[in-house]
């Protein structure tokens, strides 16, 4: 049994999945892979996510050290989110999951706007 931040986990995989679980975290990480992105641009790219949920998910990813933000001293303030090294290091695993999904479930997937 593992303990992390006051919670118990069966193994390292259990803990890793807990950090990444949820509908939006993987998508947020994916959209930060190439470059820093501003909040509203991130919301625009991730169709269906509300401002409240995006804010909550970004804060959770920040707490885990996967995402960081830079606040520029401007009026109005400009804020950009970007992957940390820790966040970038998980991306190969997420890409493998995406490829696995396409390979084994691709024939059953339909696409829409």
N, C-alpha and C positions, 0 to 999 in steps of 0.2 A: 504494500500500500504506500502511495506517495502523498505527501501533503504539500500544497502550494497555495499561498495566500489564504490559509484557513480552511481550505477545502481538501477533501480526500479523493484520490484518483487511483484506479486499479493499476495503471502502468503509464509509461511515458506517452504512448499513443493516445490513451484516454485523455491525458492532460492536453496534448497537442490539438486534438479534435475539439476539446472544450474552448480553447483559445480562438479557434477559427470557425466554430460552428455558427450557424445563422444564415439567413438568406442573403445577406448583403456583404459580409466581410470579405469574402473571396472576390466579389466584383469590385469592391472599393480598392483592394490591393492590386487587382488587375489593371484598373484605370490609372493607378499611380506608378506603374512599372516603368514607363518611358520618360516621364517628366513630372515636375510638380504641377498640381492642379488646384485652382481656386474652388471654394466651396460650391458656388452656384454652377460652375462648369461641371463639377463632379456630379451634382444633382441632375443636371441636364443629360449627362452621359448615361447615368444609371436610371433608366426609365422606371417609374413606379415607386421610387423611394421618396418619402416625405422629408422635409427639412428636419423635423424632430428626430426621425429615425436615423437619418444620415449623421446628424450631430452626435447622437448617442453612440452609434457604431464607430465614428471617428474617435470619440473620447475613449471607448473601450480599446481600440487598436493603439491609441497613444499610451494608455496605461500599461499595455503589454509590451511597449517599445517597438512595435512594428511600423508605426507611422509617427511622423513628427510634423509640426507646423511652424511656418515662419511668418511672423507678423511684421509687416513693413511699416515704418513710422510715417504714414501718410494720412491725409484726411480726404475721404474716409479711409480707415485702415484697410490695407490689402493683406489677405491671409492666403498662403499657399500651403498645401499638404503634400508631403513626399514620403517615400519609403525610407526607412532607416536600413542599415546593413542587415539587421535582424529580419526586417520585412522583406528585403530583396532576397535573402537566403531561402525563404520559404517558396518563392515563385517557381523554381523548377518542379517542386512537388505538386503545386497547383496546376501547372501546365501538363504534367503527367496525368492527373485526374481528368482534365479536360480532354486530352487525347484518348484516354481510356473510354470516357463517356461517348465520344464520337465514334470510336471503333465498335463498341459493343451495343450501343443504343441508337446509333445514328440512323438506322433504317426505320426506326419508330418515331423519330423526331419530326415534327412539322414546324415550319417557321412562319411567323406573322410579325406585324409591326407592333 
